[in-house]
């Protein structure tokens, strides 16, 4: 049987929309986050592989989970992550939640409405933020804002890639009721450019995602780790920029991703502003104490 390494898409941390364990993260936390990423990326590539049948995809995902839980030693990514989780006394639950989402990708390719899509994000996106917060020992009170951010990031990806997901995987994350309201069907996503009605649909979903994103604004201030707070500010800056692009560009006809130059500039600006806010927040109590 072909190994999972041969099924990988070639996508890595540098190809993601948003930073993964960048240099901003404390060095001692990066290995476990990167092991988590490699496991999740392997599972994602299995679920999205164009030449694997559904039964084989599910069987491979089951073997990954079995290795993660210590029931076999078959999958190197599972062995590495299992050992790192044990060393850090971390639960595999967030990883298992993501595996649930990947299994859903194999068996479900349409979403009836926004609520159904957000339920998918509960397993496909929110566990990522929760895992990173747990690695840093952050309180669970940070989870709601993190959940909102991670869901927004996932929805941004869905809007960016709506045409490719439909053409390559016959997978549609645009809610069917949003299309139906504009008298559209999923086949509209296969056109070379979006109709005015589809553009209106996608802009409305981007606006709804922006409202969700706003619920995450306070997350950097709520975490204890300064380096993590700056990383989150960087991610928020990138997400903000991408939401703006989605309001004016057609993802069927244009590339709606940031160039490397634009991404670097946006990330740097977000990091600087996040650090400045953090330092100001940290200095304020001392200033108050020193005031006569």
Helices and strands as residue ranges (DSSP letters): H 4-7, G 13-15, H 27-48, H 54-68, H 76-88, H 93-107, H 114-124, H 126-135, G 140-142, H 143-160, H 162-169, H 176-181, G 186-190, H 196-214, H 219-222, H 226-248, H 260-290
